[in-house]
Amino acid sequence: MTTTADRPSAPDARTDGQSRRWWNRRAFSRTENTDAALMVGALSIVCFWAPGIGVVLGILAVIAAAWADRSPLLLGEPAPRDDAALAYGSGILGVILGIAFLAMVLPNW
């Protein structure tokens, strides 16, 4: 479950044998991007108590999962349906928990 990879067959890889720098790395496959969306969604669930951060991370997780499912720019087969459902579900749960926490806290603030 990695989100970055050094692949010499990538179109932006150097041809002189040097590895790419850390700032040029990105996830290449749909599975790697789905894993990243799942991690951001899990982080949104953990950070639901931080005002607004859980909501923002949850929205980013849902957007990242949708991009991993539908982007024509990514390589490889789509991620398994259960992984994609977990990515969507964790992002949505993070948004719901974040909004519920804000609704509970804002009247007392």
Protein Blocks (a to p, Z undefined) as FASTA:
>chain_A
ZZbdcdfkbmkbcfkopacdfklgccfbfklmmmmmmmmmmmmmmmmmpghklmmmmmmm
mmmmmmmmmmmkbgcjdddfklmmmmmmmmmmmmmmmmmmmmmmmmmZZ
